[in-house]
Amino acid sequence: MIQALPGAEPFPEALALRLADAVRAKGSGYAPRTHHLDGSGRPLFTNRLILERSPYLLQHAHNPVSWRPWGEEAFAEARRTGRPVFLSVGYSTCHWCHVMEGESFEDEEIARVLNERYVPIKVDREERPDVDGLYMTAVQLLTGGGGWPMSVWLTPEKEPFFGGTYFPARDGDRGAPRGFLSILRELADLYARDAGRVQAATSSLVGAVRAALAPRGEPAASVPGADVLEAAFRGFRDAFDAAHGGLRGAPKFPSSLPVRFLLRYHRRAREAEALRMATVTLERMAAGGLHDQIGGGFHRYSTDATWLVPHFEKMLYDNALLAVAYAEAWQVTGRRELARVVRQTLDYLGREMTSPEGGLYSATDADSEGEEGRFFVWDAAELRQRLGADAERFMRFHGATDAGNFEGRNVLHVPRPDEDEWEALAPQRALLYAAREERPRPLRDEKILAGWNGLAISALAFGGRVLGEERYVKAAASAAEFVLGRMIVDGRLRRAWLDGAAGVPGFLDDHAFVAQGLLDLYEATFDARWLEAAVELSERLEVLFGDPRGGAWFGTAADHERLLAREKPTHDGAEPSGASVALVNALRLSAFTTDDRWRVRAEGALRHYGRALAEHPSAFTEMLLAVDFATDVAREVVLVWPEEGPSPEPFLAVLRRSFLPNRALAGAAEGAAIERLGRVALVAAEKVALGGRVTAYVCERGQCSLPAIAPEKLASQIRPVRPYR
């Protein structure tokens, strides 16, 4: 039977039975994540989170804290009891979330205070980015910073009055003057005895949050132009770390320097420094410990300025975004090591992050065997034992020493890159990969998020197209089929899928990222169903999230749960904002369809963000791609070939090699296929294969050059670049 939690009322009988049934349903091999176990290894405590599907919430299901999931039931309990809410937000692969759990949420004394004096709520930020974003704004306003775990104190009306991130458990722990236990007691006392002071703090903070999330001023009179891009480049150039790439300082995140913007700026401004900044950054990241030298893929960020020691969790979105950046850089430079990194990253996604159904999992943890990074690091003795006579050569190339570079062990990296040597040592890396597979693996969060899968579809489709690797394109198609087939319920895209069930309705970024993935998949396959699905999903996005009066898009749908504010994205972060991606999608759809509504929507959004872009261009790293697109004239390339005739492969090879970021690529065989395509992509309507030969049409705003029946002619027609000025 489920026992009462410390300081909490006993569970109602019906609920206690449900909790007990949920524990039994886990089976005999279930290993509860808690140190509160009886002599048989069964958990002493179980709370309401055992009924949830989120891997993060389930991690906390056996804390002695009486956690509740976010929902009206929890806030009704706060109103009934007159208690404040303690809101804890994190995610399953977050190292410091695990630390705070072990220090505080597993502590019975702290649990008693939480259960007696608060209504504790747990939120998975990856499932509820709206809740996370709103209260992160409050924490940032209060403290000047943010991060996870996020800790926020709320009234029963969901209004914040205090917040922070990680708190050590007790006074003096980790050098903190006040620990979590003391803060809990003091704030509960304050809430009970001085409601006026709490209300004043709440009113002030809520007002500041609403002001921070409100649109700033009137839309700009015109669409942002080259001056925004030039100012952004100057800012990144001035902060660039010439020795190590990225921006100066630490920690270093892959997204902090927008490589894809720099590649575009180089293309149109003929700015050699922009290309150097991009390639140096990509080189150093790939050579550092940030890049998993054995298994492929990238860790979340580097703790130092040299990309050497990472924070070891791996996120699906990071790897998807980096694969696209490396693929574009390969198009620009032709350097084989960049193509190799694309393949390694996409192979990692296919091998370790893809579900049997085709969708891609969210993340893997930094920790295993109770240590951060243990799965990924090596001591010199094991390298020598595993590699034998090849060990010294391998250790020289990968920077491994007896002393190590991380707590006595080695994060493998490449101090002096040499692609020939990299290839020569491939057998040794394969041996180590097999050896590493014998170790206990970090936890993998197996929920499937629509938005992150959209980014992965883009990476697999674009990477497969430019490298001519059909296996990646097929993986992108499988993921797209999963999202469209299992994550759309009652006509509505859902945010998350796990264990056969879809979760809450999707957000702006889910719709925008999936639509982008479908556009990239269409360009990789020329299968019209993907373009049709992209148009349909983008139309749905406009209905759910569009702001016809103010321009741009809200992050949540009009019928979504009402929070303190309905936010429009205010910046691009480690993930691009849904607004930035929706903007590029609208520009691409304008080129594909020639439907002027898409251009009008894009220009309205650009004007909405115009003042913010002018004042803080570096805050909108992904939106800079939209500005580059909008100040260019998109190339509309249509390939048509006979139903029974030569393959368009030589023309596709030209497009693979060409860095053509502002584009719409379409193609079909004559007959039913081109007719179907022409109904959705009017740029392709009535195009024919001249003389029974593959024919390419290169157009701008629907006006086409002379048809090209030779690949060399296609190359010459798409080669010219329109400068910014």
C-alpha atoms as one frame of an Amber mdcrd trajectory, in Angstrom:
protein
   0.000   0.000   0.000   1.143   3.548  -0.650   2.155   5.289   2.559   1.709
   8.949   3.372   4.532  11.277   2.446   6.361  13.208   5.215   4.136  16.031
   6.444   1.457  15.364   3.818  -2.126  14.227   4.269  -2.675  10.557   3.387
  -3.733   9.983  -0.210  -7.446   9.353  -0.751  -8.047   5.609  -0.981  -8.902
   5.618  -4.686  -5.798   7.623  -5.529  -3.592   5.423  -3.356  -4.850   2.376
  -5.246  -4.084   4.030  -8.584  -0.565   4.866  -7.421   0.015   1.312  -6.206
  -1.303  -0.106  -9.489   1.019   2.195 -11.438   4.031   0.959  -9.472   3.032
  -2.698  -9.978   2.567  -2.079 -13.700   6.254  -1.191 -13.968   7.051  -4.885
 -13.555   9.570  -6.917 -11.623  12.565  -5.303 -13.317  11.586  -1.784 -12.269
  14.429   0.113 -10.582  12.951   3.054  -8.655  15.057   6.211  -8.909  15.378
   6.931  -5.187  17.485   5.971  -2.226  14.360   5.521  -0.093  13.899   1.752
  -0.501  12.686  -1.019   1.760  14.576  -4.245   2.337  13.146  -5.728  -0.867
  14.211  -2.802  -3.012  10.702  -1.386  -3.285  10.213   2.396  -2.991   9.143
   3.703   0.396   7.506   6.750  -1.152   5.408   7.291  -4.256   3.703  10.493
  -5.350   1.296  11.538  -8.114   4.050  11.780 -10.730   4.024   7.976 -11.075
   0.843   8.505 -13.128   2.616  10.726 -15.674   4.417   9.769 -18.904   7.169
  12.396 -18.950  10.556  10.763 -18.210  11.514  13.813 -16.150   8.402  13.686
 -13.992   8.809   9.938 -13.528  12.349  10.517 -12.239  10.730  12.305  -9.278
   7.867   9.848  -8.701   9.493   8.360  -5.597  10.758  11.534  -3.944   9.212
  12.038  -0.506   7.873  15.344  -1.896   4.146  15.348  -2.662   4.691  16.506
  -6.231   1.768  17.266  -8.494   1.854  17.820 -12.246   0.985  21.257 -13.618
  -2.775  21.606 -13.811  -5.868  23.176 -12.345  -6.105  20.466  -9.678  -2.832
  21.606  -8.127  -3.784  25.286  -8.086  -7.227  24.458  -6.689  -5.450  22.678
  -3.821  -3.337  25.788  -3.230  -6.478  27.925  -3.054  -8.197  25.415  -0.753
  -5.309  25.298   1.689  -4.218  28.935   1.378  -0.676  27.823   0.640   1.783
  29.140  -1.936   2.971  26.952  -4.801   6.552  25.833  -5.188   7.191  25.280
  -8.914  10.214  23.259  -9.998  10.992  23.138 -13.731  13.668  20.998 -15.356
  14.262  18.201 -17.832  15.367  14.600 -17.658  18.980  14.977 -18.834  19.784
  18.074 -16.741  22.813  17.463 -14.499  22.042  20.164 -11.924  18.428  19.022
 -11.793  19.763  15.649 -10.666  22.011  17.357  -8.109  19.148  19.329  -6.572
  16.999  16.227  -6.519  19.615  14.284  -4.608  20.409  17.072  -2.170  16.940
  18.495  -1.565  14.013  16.609  -3.044  15.197  13.278  -1.627  15.747  14.892
   1.804  12.905  14.025   4.193  13.260  17.194   6.267  13.030  19.393   3.188
  10.198  17.262   1.820   8.260  17.731   5.057   8.500  21.528   4.771   7.424
  21.427   1.124   4.507  19.106   1.898   3.283  20.946   5.008   3.631  24.514
   3.778   3.444  24.441  -0.037   1.743  22.778  -2.963   4.773  21.437  -4.898
   4.476  21.222  -8.706   6.896  19.633 -11.185   7.070  20.645 -14.865   9.034
  19.113 -17.732  10.210  22.179 -19.640  10.474  20.197 -22.870   6.775  19.316
 -22.734   5.624  22.737 -21.526   7.922  25.362 -23.050   5.201  27.964 -22.463
   5.294  27.506 -18.692   9.080  27.372 -18.740   9.437  30.501 -20.860   7.009
  32.576 -18.835   8.541  31.849 -15.445  12.088  31.946 -16.784  11.361  35.556
 -17.725  10.375  36.182 -14.104  13.537  34.529 -12.778  15.715  36.508 -15.169
  14.064  39.744 -14.100  14.629  38.856 -10.441  18.180  37.521 -10.642  19.691
  38.668 -13.921  20.220  35.066 -14.999  18.443  31.799 -15.525  18.863  28.093
 -16.023  17.689  24.727 -14.782  16.521  23.526 -12.427  14.290  26.565 -12.186
  12.665  27.231  -8.815   9.733  29.647  -8.591   7.385  30.567  -5.752   3.820
  31.310  -6.920   0.496  32.401  -5.521  -2.502  30.126  -6.166  -3.296  32.479
  -9.073  -0.047  31.378 -10.796   1.628  34.720 -10.082   5.336  34.595  -9.150
   6.757  36.412  -6.145  10.236  34.868  -5.826  12.484  32.630  -7.889  15.899
  31.325  -8.760  17.560  28.256 -10.211  19.591  25.678  -8.268  19.756  26.168
  -4.507  22.084  24.154  -2.241  20.128  22.299   0.405  21.320  24.054   3.574
  23.067  27.165   4.785  26.772  26.973   3.986  26.479  24.175   1.424  28.653
  24.902  -1.635  29.490  28.254  -0.038  25.909  29.546  -0.164  24.934  31.734
   2.811  21.291  30.619   2.635  20.222  27.155   1.655  17.015  25.901   0.107
  15.563  24.749   3.434  15.980  28.169   5.028  14.542  29.924   1.967  11.512
  27.625   1.984  10.806  28.366   5.645  11.349  32.103   5.366   9.130  32.501
   2.300   6.363  30.347   3.808   6.486  32.483   6.963   6.381  35.671   4.910
   3.439  34.398   2.856   1.515  33.536   6.038   2.158  36.694   8.052   2.605
  39.516   5.536   0.219  39.053   2.654   0.522  42.710   1.699   4.257  42.471
   1.162   3.846  39.316  -0.913   1.117  40.952  -2.978   3.308  43.993  -3.609
   6.172  41.788  -4.780   3.793  39.750  -6.914   2.197  42.795  -8.554   5.565
  44.318  -9.339   6.997  41.127 -10.798   3.889  40.229 -12.808   3.841  43.725
 -14.269   7.502  43.437 -15.214   6.952  40.026 -16.827   4.009  41.286 -18.867
   5.977  44.340 -19.944   8.967  42.198 -20.938   6.788  39.934 -23.064   4.622
  42.653 -24.599   5.278  43.929 -28.131   7.679  46.861 -28.062   6.400  49.902
 -29.864   4.831  50.131 -33.267   6.014  47.942 -36.147   8.818  49.410 -38.223
   7.741  51.409 -41.249   9.735  49.191 -43.590  11.231  45.735 -43.742  14.717
  45.482 -42.168  17.510  45.676 -44.715  21.215  45.155 -45.177  22.087  47.589
 -42.389  20.791  45.066 -39.833  22.950  42.318 -41.315  26.012  44.552 -41.437
  25.556  45.600 -37.814  25.127  41.981 -36.762  28.318  40.969 -38.548  30.300
  43.776 -36.915  29.055  42.724 -33.486  29.990  39.092 -33.976  33.353  40.038
 -35.493  34.202  42.194 -32.485  33.351  39.384 -30.034  34.921  36.566 -32.050
  37.512  34.286 -30.447  40.137  34.201 -33.185  42.103  31.406 -31.528  39.316
  28.954 -30.728  36.286  30.062 -32.707  32.912  30.977 -31.312  32.588  33.989
 -29.054  35.229  34.826 -26.477  34.766  33.469 -22.979  33.221  30.411 -21.397
  31.011  28.466 -21.294  30.660  28.155 -25.052  27.468  27.126 -26.788  27.417
  26.061 -30.447  24.564  28.472 -31.154  26.341  31.559 -29.774  28.028  32.317
 -33.102  25.552  31.984 -36.000  27.620  30.080 -38.536  24.821  29.883 -41.080
  24.368  33.657 -41.036  28.119  34.122 -41.520  28.069  31.838 -44.557  25.284
  33.928 -46.073  27.032  37.162 -45.228  30.205  35.895 -46.903  28.206  34.955
 -49.985  26.595  38.333 -50.536  29.052  40.781 -48.955  32.152  38.967 -50.262
  33.458  39.209 -46.721  36.340  36.773 -46.271  36.404  37.312 -42.515  32.849
  35.999 -42.201  33.852  32.738 -43.870  36.964  32.474 -41.711  34.918  32.978
 -38.540  32.493  30.267 -39.626  35.075  27.692 -40.649  37.392  28.258 -37.676
  34.443  27.759 -35.338  33.325  24.586 -37.095  36.897  23.232 -37.159  37.497
  23.859 -33.466  34.146  22.436 -32.383  34.693  19.279 -34.436  38.221  18.862
 -33.050  37.220  19.483 -29.437  35.711  17.336 -26.747  32.387  18.992 -27.523
  32.314  16.571 -30.468  32.009  12.922 -29.454  35.106  11.646 -31.252  34.114
   8.003 -30.798  30.360   7.914 -31.318  29.635  11.049 -33.325  27.273  13.835
 -32.427  27.850  16.854 -30.228  27.414  17.501 -26.533  25.351  20.442 -25.345
  28.083  22.995 -24.616  31.707  23.433 -23.630  32.568  24.380 -20.068  35.790
  26.057 -21.220  36.878  28.487 -23.930  38.636  25.841 -26.074  35.707  23.438
 -26.697  37.639  20.767 -24.754  35.548  19.679 -21.749  31.841  19.542 -22.521
  28.732  19.331 -20.458  28.118  15.777 -21.599  24.387  15.657 -22.296  23.419
  15.379 -25.944  20.341  17.114 -27.309  18.526  16.227 -30.511  18.084  19.864
 -31.491  21.799  20.717 -31.141  22.813  17.863 -33.390  20.153  18.619 -35.986
  21.136  22.282 -36.179  24.863  21.548 -36.317  24.450  18.961 -39.073  22.814
  21.600 -41.276  25.538  24.152 -40.486  28.322  21.706 -41.375  26.507  20.658
 -44.561  26.157  24.265 -45.717  29.810  24.912 -44.908  30.732  21.879 -47.026
  28.761  23.359 -49.921  30.721  26.608 -49.583  34.199  25.117 -49.106  34.124
  21.529 -50.383  36.292  20.485 -47.423  36.003  16.756 -46.794  36.274  16.953
 -42.999  33.090  19.038 -42.913  31.209  16.398 -44.901  32.630  13.740 -42.584
  31.218  15.546 -39.527  27.807  15.716 -41.194  27.870  11.955 -41.768  29.061
  11.219 -38.237  26.313  13.370 -36.754  23.536  11.928 -38.898  24.816   8.394
 -38.318  24.674   9.067 -34.580  21.059  10.225 -34.890  20.140   7.126 -36.848
  21.999   4.666 -34.657  21.301   5.991 -31.151  18.410   8.430 -31.279  15.839
   6.875 -33.623  12.863   4.922 -32.329  11.674   1.710 -34.004   8.676   3.688
 -35.280  10.891   6.281 -36.991  10.571   9.263 -34.679  13.657  10.606 -32.932
  14.216  10.695 -29.182  14.924  13.919 -27.306  18.223  13.645 -25.435  20.723
  11.591 -23.492  21.975  12.375 -20.018  25.363  13.693 -18.973  25.586  11.264
 -16.055  26.118   7.516 -15.753  27.353   5.363 -12.877  26.733   8.399 -10.675
  29.348  10.531 -12.447  29.108  13.256 -15.028  30.721  12.176 -18.303  31.739
   8.713 -17.113  30.426   7.021 -20.263  32.489   9.243 -22.561  35.921   9.553
 -20.905  38.957   7.259 -20.907  41.931   6.646 -18.707  45.271   6.005 -20.342
  45.576   2.462 -19.008  42.308   1.378 -20.617  43.304   2.943 -23.946  46.569
   1.006 -23.890  44.829  -2.194 -22.914  42.181  -1.865 -25.629  44.407  -0.631
 -28.457  47.679  -2.428 -27.813  50.440  -1.447 -30.256  48.263   1.303 -31.778
  47.645   3.029 -28.460  50.480   5.573 -28.485  49.704   6.752 -32.005  46.015
   7.042 -31.136  46.701   8.854 -27.877  48.966  11.400 -29.578  46.354  12.187
 -32.191  43.458  12.346 -29.719  45.279  14.248 -26.976  45.130  11.522 -24.309
  47.715  11.493 -21.507  48.389   9.631 -18.294  47.384  12.715 -16.288  44.162
  13.204 -18.260  42.284  16.432 -18.840  39.094  15.735 -16.875  39.251  14.445
 -13.305  42.147  12.104 -14.107  40.575  10.746 -17.271  40.644  11.911 -20.881
  38.062  13.697 -22.966  39.239  12.709 -26.430  39.902  15.566 -28.838  42.156
  16.363 -31.792  44.871  18.894 -30.919  46.314  18.931 -34.470  43.654  18.016
 -37.046  44.824  15.860 -39.950  42.089  14.245 -42.012  44.360  11.522 -43.380
  45.331  10.512 -39.848  41.702  10.676 -38.771  40.776   8.190 -41.480  43.764
   5.953 -40.681  42.648   5.658 -37.036  39.059   4.683 -37.858  39.589   1.012
 -36.847  40.849   2.067 -33.423  37.845   4.306 -32.855  35.576   1.410 -33.826
  37.271  -0.769 -31.191  36.713   1.886 -28.558  33.106   2.371 -29.593  32.499
  -1.349 -29.082  34.257  -1.190 -25.719  32.202   1.828 -24.687  29.003  -0.027
 -25.487  29.879  -2.428 -22.647  29.564   0.421 -20.134  26.294   1.428 -18.435
  24.745   3.973 -20.754  23.447   7.391 -19.753  19.697   7.694 -19.511  17.958
   8.411 -22.806  14.822  10.544 -22.764  12.613   8.676 -25.215   9.811  11.152
 -25.563   9.435  12.322 -29.149   8.948  16.067 -29.548   7.343  17.346 -32.734
   9.465  20.473 -33.020  12.787  18.770 -32.427  11.799  16.067 -34.893  11.117
  18.813 -37.408  14.681  20.042 -36.962  15.963  16.482 -37.349  13.912  15.964
 -40.510  15.565  19.082 -41.942  19.027  17.845 -40.990  18.532  14.359 -42.410
  16.836  15.586 -45.584  19.235  18.448 -46.281  22.332  16.457 -45.309  21.184
  13.514 -47.399  20.442  15.719 -50.390  23.708  17.642 -50.452  25.876  14.574
 -49.749  23.927  12.297 -52.079  23.185   9.882 -49.208  19.766   8.347 -49.771
  19.789   6.569 -46.386  19.527   9.888 -44.591  16.675  11.042 -46.806  14.826
   7.796 -46.083  15.312   8.364 -42.354  13.888  11.883 -42.748  10.862  10.464
 -44.551  10.311   7.893 -41.789  10.398  10.622 -39.146   7.992  12.767 -41.173
   5.592   9.844 -41.551   5.749   9.291 -37.804   4.997  12.920 -36.970   2.180
  13.283 -39.488   0.750   9.837 -38.788   0.960   9.619 -34.997   1.347  13.141
 -33.656  -1.627  14.756 -35.356  -4.716  13.975 -33.300  -8.126  15.340 -34.279
  -6.449  17.504 -36.877  -4.065  19.092 -34.366  -0.299  18.610 -34.179   0.750
  17.546 -30.684   3.840  18.578 -28.768   5.068  15.213 -27.518   4.570  11.476
 -28.046   5.561   8.729 -25.640   4.460   5.142 -25.110   1.788   5.309 -27.780
   0.121   8.504 -26.597   0.370  12.096 -27.810   0.397  14.962 -25.331  -0.701
  18.594 -25.266  -1.350  20.501 -28.507   1.769  21.744 -30.242   3.228  25.209
 -29.928   4.406  27.670 -32.562   7.854  26.126 -32.777   6.405  22.633 -33.277
   4.389  23.782 -36.277   7.172  25.931 -37.730   9.952  23.362 -37.292   7.908
  20.501 -38.727   6.830  22.636 -41.695  10.469  23.534 -42.335  11.416  19.860
 -42.189   8.701  19.015 -44.712   9.961  21.699 -47.108  13.504  20.346 -46.840
  12.230  16.807 -47.303  10.333  17.871 -50.411  13.494  19.397 -51.899  15.341
  16.151 -51.172  12.714  13.849 -52.696  10.525  15.887 -55.056   7.608  13.940
 -53.568   4.735  16.434 -53.749   2.997  15.054 -50.664   5.640  16.648 -48.437
   5.169  20.067 -50.028   1.401  19.722 -49.732   1.760  18.814 -46.054   4.093
  21.783 -45.467   1.566  24.186 -46.978  -1.295  22.686 -44.975   0.625  22.826
 -41.698   1.758  26.392 -42.355  -1.811  27.467 -43.053  -2.808  25.871 -39.759
   0.011  27.758 -38.043  -1.407  31.048 -39.293  -4.864  30.251 -37.941  -3.634
  29.115 -34.514  -0.762  31.497 -33.821  -0.957  34.410 -36.245  -1.553  37.971
 -35.086  -3.333  39.652 -38.004  -3.320  43.044 -36.283   0.171  43.257 -34.835
   1.995  40.937 -37.221   4.133  37.867 -36.487   2.992  34.992 -34.270   2.275
  34.119 -30.673   4.054  31.170 -29.101   0.798  29.560 -27.972  -2.460  29.004
 -29.819  -5.509  31.174 -29.268  -7.293  28.305 -27.476  -4.319  27.365 -25.283
  -4.369  27.520 -21.479  -4.294  31.154 -20.382  -1.143  32.075 -18.500  -0.083
  35.507 -17.230   0.860  36.630 -20.720   0.541  35.346 -24.270   4.101  35.643
 -25.435   5.525  36.352 -28.833   9.065  35.002 -29.213  11.608  37.651 -28.214
  14.898  36.059 -29.254  16.647  33.052 -30.751  18.474  30.859 -28.276  20.041
  27.410 -28.345  16.971  26.555 -30.400  15.730  29.003 -33.013  12.468  30.689
 -32.146   9.321  29.529 -33.838   8.891  33.036 -35.221  12.244  33.013 -36.990
  11.605  29.657 -38.631   8.022  30.553 -39.532   9.390  33.683 -41.212  11.790
  31.748 -43.428   9.045  29.221 -44.161   6.733  31.990 -45.332   9.408  33.360
 -47.655  10.069  29.896 -49.069   6.363  29.232 -49.558   6.008  32.545 -51.349
   8.660  31.370 -53.812   7.140  27.898 -54.211   3.502  28.888 -54.547   3.695
  32.488 -55.879   0.818  33.108 -53.419   1.311  36.698 -52.299  -0.245  36.018
 -48.884   2.986  34.386 -47.776   5.049  37.425 -48.754   2.623  39.733 -46.932
   2.812  37.580 -43.789   6.600  37.514 -43.887   6.896  41.253 -44.380   4.418
  41.890 -41.556   6.502  39.759 -39.226   9.727  41.454 -40.302   8.218  44.864
 -39.612   6.993  43.619 -36.231  10.545  42.665 -35.286  12.166  45.508 -37.195
  12.955  47.772 -34.243  14.249  44.898 -32.111  16.433  43.694 -34.989  17.851
  47.174 -35.434  18.605  47.560 -31.724  19.782  44.026 -30.905  20.523  42.064
 -34.089  22.626  39.502 -32.227  19.555  38.439 -30.225  17.922  37.152 -33.422
  20.577  34.904 -34.910  18.104  32.733 -36.833  15.934  35.651 -37.907  18.982
  37.114 -39.625  18.568  34.273 -42.142  15.079  35.566 -42.877  16.403  39.104
 -43.368  19.036  37.759 -45.750  16.312  35.884 -47.665  13.988  38.896 -47.763
  16.701  41.218 -49.108  17.577  38.721 -51.839  15.521  37.444 -54.754  14.832
  33.755 -54.293  15.956  31.380 -57.031  13.072  29.193 -58.120  14.564  26.125
 -59.780  12.273  23.615 -61.489  13.505  20.350 -63.012  11.268  18.450 -65.433
  12.125  15.109 -67.016  10.317  12.625 -69.269   8.354   9.874 -67.555  10.425
   7.289 -69.423  13.721   9.007 -70.038  17.077  10.109 -68.650  17.570  10.647
 -64.934  17.881  14.217 -63.618  20.898  13.111 -61.543  23.492  15.342 -63.309
  21.302  18.377 -62.569  20.770  17.258 -58.979  24.542  16.988 -58.581  24.844
  20.667 -59.549  22.272  21.632 -56.928  23.982  19.477 -54.289  27.276  21.327
 -54.728  25.768  24.815 -54.897  25.289  26.959 -51.815  21.931  28.480 -52.705
  20.312  29.372 -49.381  17.443  31.522 -50.660  15.737  29.091 -52.946  12.766
  26.938 -53.877  13.770  23.660 -55.549  11.045  21.712 -57.332  10.981  18.818
 -59.743   8.779  16.179 -61.290   8.404  13.864 -64.237   6.094  14.935 -67.015
   2.489  13.830 -66.848   0.554  13.313 -63.611   3.510  14.176 -61.361   4.142
  17.647 -62.815   0.412  18.318 -62.916   0.096  17.499 -59.205   3.133  19.602
 -58.370   1.838  22.528 -60.402  -1.335  22.671 -58.330   0.615  23.479 -55.138
   3.818  24.995 -56.571   2.617  27.301 -59.292   6.212  28.011 -60.237   6.223
  24.502 -61.755   2.936  24.783 -63.598   3.053  24.073 -67.333   6.781  23.341
 -67.336   7.842  20.661 -69.840  10.889  18.576 -70.703  12.126  20.057 -73.966
  12.848  17.539 -76.694  12.487  14.629 -74.307  15.491  15.806 -72.252  15.819
  16.815 -68.628  15.144  20.538 -68.514  15.907  23.050 -65.782  14.050  26.324
 -65.351  15.675  29.029 -63.209  13.218  31.750 -62.290  12.971  34.830 -60.078
   9.519  35.996 -58.986   8.069  33.741 -61.675  10.175  35.206 -64.497  12.345
  32.456 -65.968  15.630  32.412 -67.848  15.934  30.348 -70.991  15.455  26.655
 -70.193  18.698  24.789 -69.500  19.121  21.323 -70.972  22.726  20.923 -69.827
  23.874  20.758 -66.196  26.623  23.290 -66.957  24.010  25.788 -68.085  22.044
  25.288 -64.876  25.230  25.911 -62.879  25.917  29.156 -64.732  22.349  30.376
 -64.231  22.330  29.863 -60.455  25.883  31.109 -59.899  25.309  34.903 -59.886
  24.877  36.417 -56.420  22.956  39.579 -55.640  25.088  41.741 -53.290  23.546
  43.592 -50.372  24.352  46.951 -51.914
